[in-house]
Amino acid sequence: MRRLAPPLLVTGLFCTVLALRVGLAVGPAATSGPQEAAPAPDQDTRTTPRTAPDLNATIEQYCFECHDDKPMRGGLTLARFDVARAEDHPEIAEKMVRKLRAGLMPPKRAPQPNAAIRLALATALEARLDRAAMARPNPGRRVFQRLNRAEYAAAIRALFGLDIDVSAYLPADTISASFDNIADVQTP
């Protein structure tokens, strides 16, 4: 019987291939700590925040107009958010990274940080989240599922060399999203 790769392994391989295609660093060098982007030749590196207090000041400068306790636009306050403890609020940090990388925040009508500041903040948040995830991996849990009819017939054929009509022995497979082997509907 052919053994299938665990879903986590497949996901990891997919992410690695995707990262290589878009030119991101992968491997031990990429996970050893925060990666600093090389500044452009004409870029003033003295104004690029590097420390958590500097990055917190950047958040205060560019984000508090909308995401302080009072306006709290989008249902988000960053008043007590600390870059040095971003792993304590991973949902907020991930949302910030996505918005910064996409250039969606701050909004176009608001004062904008330069590209180096935006990159430094996103990179610092990602590094904190990545270190926390490596220290406490949580791949989730796999729901126990039964074999569907086709998988059961293939297992019997592989184990015993018998071709059987499984519809005579097993109930019909439940379909979810056009598939008959989705764990959420194939529970025993």
C-alpha positions as a Markdown table, in Angstrom:
| # | Residue | x | y | z |
|---|---|---|---|---|
| 1 | Met | 0.0 | 0.0 | 0.0 |
| 2 | Arg | 1.4 | 3.4 | -0.9 |
| 3 | Arg | 1.9 | 5.6 | 2.1 |
| 4 | Leu | 0.8 | 9.3 | 1.8 |
| 5 | Ala | 2.9 | 12.1 | 3.1 |
| 6 | Pro | 1.6 | 13.8 | 6.3 |
| 7 | Pro | -0.3 | 17.0 | 5.5 |
| 8 | Leu | 2.2 | 19.1 | 7.6 |
| 9 | Leu | 5.1 | 17.9 | 5.4 |
| 10 | Val | 3.2 | 18.6 | 2.2 |
| 11 | Thr | 2.4 | 22.1 | 3.5 |
| 12 | Gly | 6.0 | 22.7 | 4.5 |
| 13 | Leu | 7.3 | 21.6 | 1.1 |
| 14 | Phe | 4.7 | 23.8 | -0.7 |
| 15 | Cys | 5.7 | 26.9 | 1.4 |
| 16 | Thr | 9.4 | 26.2 | 0.7 |
| 17 | Val | 8.9 | 26.0 | -3.1 |
| 18 | Leu | 6.7 | 29.1 | -3.0 |
| 19 | Ala | 9.3 | 31.0 | -1.0 |
| 20 | Leu | 12.0 | 30.0 | -3.5 |
| 21 | Arg | 9.9 | 31.1 | -6.4 |
| 22 | Val | 9.3 | 34.5 | -5.0 |
| 23 | Gly | 12.9 | 34.9 | -3.9 |
| 24 | Leu | 12.6 | 34.6 | -0.2 |
| 25 | Ala | 15.4 | 33.1 | 1.9 |
| 26 | Val | 14.6 | 29.6 | 3.2 |
| 27 | Gly | 16.6 | 27.2 | 5.4 |
| 28 | Pro | 18.7 | 27.7 | 8.6 |
| 29 | Ala | 20.0 | 31.1 | 7.6 |
| 30 | Ala | 16.4 | 32.4 | 7.1 |
| 31 | Thr | 15.3 | 31.2 | 10.6 |
| 32 | Ser | 18.3 | 32.2 | 12.6 |
| 33 | Gly | 17.0 | 35.5 | 13.5 |
| 34 | Pro | 15.7 | 38.8 | 12.1 |
| 35 | Gln | 17.0 | 39.4 | 8.6 |
| 36 | Glu | 17.9 | 43.0 | 7.8 |
| 37 | Ala | 17.4 | 44.1 | 4.3 |
| 38 | Ala | 20.3 | 45.9 | 2.7 |
| 39 | Pro | 19.6 | 49.6 | 2.5 |
| 40 | Ala | 19.4 | 51.2 | -0.9 |
| 41 | Pro | 22.6 | 53.2 | -1.7 |
| 42 | Asp | 20.8 | 56.6 | -1.4 |
| 43 | Gln | 18.8 | 55.6 | 1.7 |
| 44 | Asp | 19.5 | 57.3 | 5.1 |
| 45 | Thr | 19.9 | 54.3 | 7.5 |
| 46 | Arg | 20.1 | 56.6 | 10.5 |
| 47 | Thr | 16.3 | 57.2 | 10.2 |
| 48 | Thr | 15.4 | 53.5 | 9.9 |
| 49 | Pro | 14.2 | 52.2 | 13.3 |
| 50 | Arg | 16.0 | 49.1 | 14.5 |
| 51 | Thr | 15.1 | 48.6 | 18.1 |
| 52 | Ala | 11.7 | 47.7 | 19.6 |
| 53 | Pro | 11.3 | 51.2 | 21.3 |
| 54 | Asp | 12.0 | 52.8 | 17.9 |
| 55 | Leu | 9.6 | 50.6 | 16.1 |
| 56 | Asn | 6.9 | 51.2 | 18.8 |
| 57 | Ala | 7.5 | 55.0 | 18.3 |
| 58 | Thr | 7.0 | 54.4 | 14.5 |
| 59 | Ile | 3.6 | 52.6 | 15.3 |
| 60 | Glu | 2.6 | 55.5 | 17.5 |
| 61 | Gln | 3.6 | 58.1 | 14.8 |
| 62 | Tyr | 1.9 | 56.4 | 11.9 |
| 63 | Cys | -0.9 | 54.2 | 13.3 |
| 64 | Phe | -2.3 | 55.9 | 16.4 |
| 65 | Glu | -4.4 | 58.4 | 14.5 |
| 66 | Cys | -6.7 | 55.6 | 13.6 |
| 67 | His | -5.8 | 52.7 | 15.9 |
| 68 | Asp | -5.7 | 54.3 | 19.4 |
| 69 | Asp | -8.1 | 53.6 | 22.1 |
| 70 | Lys | -10.5 | 56.3 | 21.1 |
| 71 | Pro | -10.9 | 56.1 | 17.3 |
| 72 | Met | -10.2 | 52.4 | 17.2 |
| 73 | Arg | -11.0 | 52.1 | 13.5 |
| 74 | Gly | -11.4 | 48.6 | 12.2 |
| 75 | Gly | -12.0 | 47.5 | 15.8 |
| 76 | Leu | -8.2 | 47.6 | 16.4 |
| 77 | Thr | -6.3 | 49.4 | 19.1 |
| 78 | Leu | -2.5 | 49.4 | 19.1 |
| 79 | Ala | -2.2 | 51.5 | 22.2 |
| 80 | Arg | -0.8 | 48.6 | 24.3 |
| 81 | Phe | 0.9 | 46.7 | 21.4 |
| 82 | Asp | 4.6 | 46.2 | 21.9 |
| 83 | Val | 6.9 | 45.0 | 19.1 |
| 84 | Ala | 9.1 | 43.3 | 21.6 |
| 85 | Arg | 6.2 | 41.2 | 22.7 |
| 86 | Ala | 4.4 | 40.8 | 19.3 |
| 87 | Glu | 4.1 | 37.0 | 19.9 |
| 88 | Asp | 1.7 | 37.8 | 22.7 |
| 89 | His | -0.8 | 39.1 | 20.1 |
| 90 | Pro | 0.0 | 37.1 | 17.0 |
| 91 | Glu | -3.4 | 37.9 | 15.3 |
| 92 | Ile | -2.7 | 41.6 | 15.5 |
| 93 | Ala | 1.0 | 41.2 | 14.5 |
| 94 | Glu | 0.0 | 39.1 | 11.5 |
| 95 | Lys | -2.6 | 41.5 | 10.4 |
| 96 | Met | -0.1 | 44.4 | 10.7 |
| 97 | Val | 2.5 | 42.5 | 8.6 |
| 98 | Arg | -0.1 | 41.7 | 5.8 |
| 99 | Lys | -1.2 | 45.3 | 5.7 |
| 100 | Leu | 2.3 | 46.7 | 5.7 |
| 101 | Arg | 3.6 | 44.3 | 3.1 |
| 102 | Ala | 0.7 | 45.1 | 0.8 |
| 103 | Gly | 1.1 | 48.8 | 1.3 |
| 104 | Leu | -2.5 | 49.1 | 2.6 |
| 105 | Met | -1.6 | 50.8 | 5.9 |
| 106 | Pro | -1.3 | 53.6 | 6.7 |
| 107 | Pro | -4.1 | 54.6 | 4.3 |
| 108 | Lys | -3.0 | 56.8 | 1.4 |
| 109 | Arg | -4.6 | 59.9 | 2.9 |
| 110 | Ala | -2.4 | 59.6 | 6.1 |
| 111 | Pro | 1.3 | 60.4 | 6.5 |
| 112 | Gln | 3.4 | 57.6 | 5.1 |
| 113 | Pro | 6.6 | 56.0 | 6.4 |
| 114 | Asn | 9.3 | 55.5 | 3.9 |
| 115 | Ala | 9.9 | 52.0 | 2.4 |
| 116 | Ala | 12.8 | 51.3 | 4.8 |
| 117 | Ile | 10.7 | 52.0 | 7.9 |
| 118 | Arg | 7.8 | 50.0 | 6.5 |
| 119 | Leu | 10.1 | 47.1 | 5.8 |
| 120 | Ala | 11.9 | 47.3 | 9.1 |
| 121 | Leu | 8.6 | 47.1 | 11.0 |
| 122 | Ala | 7.2 | 44.2 | 9.0 |
| 123 | Thr | 10.5 | 42.3 | 9.2 |
| 124 | Ala | 10.8 | 42.8 | 13.0 |
| 125 | Leu | 7.2 | 41.6 | 13.5 |
| 126 | Glu | 7.7 | 38.6 | 11.3 |
| 127 | Ala | 11.0 | 37.7 | 13.1 |
| 128 | Arg | 9.3 | 37.8 | 16.5 |
| 129 | Leu | 6.4 | 35.7 | 15.3 |
| 130 | Asp | 8.7 | 33.2 | 13.6 |
| 131 | Arg | 10.9 | 32.8 | 16.7 |
| 132 | Ala | 7.8 | 32.2 | 18.9 |
| 133 | Ala | 6.4 | 29.7 | 16.4 |
| 134 | Met | 9.7 | 27.8 | 16.3 |
| 135 | Ala | 9.9 | 27.8 | 20.2 |
| 136 | Arg | 6.4 | 26.5 | 20.6 |
| 137 | Pro | 5.3 | 24.7 | 17.4 |
| 138 | Asn | 1.5 | 24.1 | 17.1 |
| 139 | Pro | 0.6 | 22.3 | 13.9 |
| 140 | Gly | -3.0 | 21.9 | 15.0 |
| 141 | Arg | -4.7 | 18.5 | 15.3 |
| 142 | Arg | -5.7 | 16.0 | 12.8 |
| 143 | Val | -9.3 | 14.8 | 13.0 |
| 144 | Phe | -9.6 | 11.0 | 12.9 |
| 145 | Gln | -11.4 | 10.0 | 9.8 |
| 146 | Arg | -12.5 | 6.7 | 8.2 |
| 147 | Leu | -11.5 | 5.6 | 4.8 |
| 148 | Asn | -13.9 | 6.5 | 2.0 |
| 149 | Arg | -15.2 | 3.7 | -0.3 |
| 150 | Ala | -12.4 | 4.0 | -2.9 |
| 151 | Glu | -9.7 | 4.1 | -0.2 |
| 152 | Tyr | -11.2 | 1.1 | 1.6 |
| 153 | Ala | -11.4 | -0.9 | -1.7 |
| 154 | Ala | -7.7 | 0.0 | -2.5 |
| 155 | Ala | -6.6 | -1.1 | 1.0 |
| 156 | Ile | -8.4 | -4.5 | 0.7 |
| 157 | Arg | -6.9 | -5.0 | -2.7 |
| 158 | Ala | -3.4 | -4.1 | -1.5 |
| 159 | Leu | -3.6 | -6.2 | 1.7 |
| 160 | Phe | -5.5 | -9.3 | 0.4 |
| 161 | Gly | -5.4 | -9.1 | -3.4 |
| 162 | Leu | -9.3 | -9.1 | -3.5 |
| 163 | Asp | -11.5 | -6.9 | -5.5 |
| 164 | Ile | -14.7 | -6.3 | -3.6 |
| 165 | Asp | -17.9 | -4.2 | -4.2 |
| 166 | Val | -17.6 | -1.9 | -1.1 |
| 167 | Ser | -21.0 | -0.4 | -1.7 |
| 168 | Ala | -22.5 | -3.6 | -0.4 |
| 169 | Tyr | -20.7 | -3.2 | 2.9 |
| 170 | Leu | -20.2 | 0.5 | 3.5 |
| 171 | Pro | -22.6 | 3.5 | 3.6 |
| 172 | Ala | -22.4 | 6.1 | 0.9 |
| 173 | Asp | -19.5 | 8.6 | 1.3 |
| 174 | Thr | -20.5 | 12.1 | 2.4 |
| 175 | Ile | -19.4 | 14.8 | 0.0 |
| 176 | Ser | -17.9 | 18.1 | 1.2 |
| 177 | Ala | -16.6 | 20.7 | -1.3 |
| 178 | Ser | -16.9 | 18.2 | -4.1 |
| 179 | Phe | -14.6 | 15.7 | -2.3 |
| 180 | Asp | -15.4 | 12.5 | -0.6 |
| 181 | Asn | -12.3 | 12.3 | 1.6 |
| 182 | Ile | -12.6 | 15.5 | 3.7 |
| 183 | Ala | -11.9 | 14.7 | 7.3 |
| 184 | Asp | -14.7 | 17.0 | 8.7 |
| 185 | Val | -17.4 | 14.8 | 7.1 |
| 186 | Gln | -15.7 | 11.4 | 7.1 |
| 187 | Thr | -15.7 | 10.9 | 10.9 |
| 188 | Pro | -16.6 | 7.4 | 12.1 |
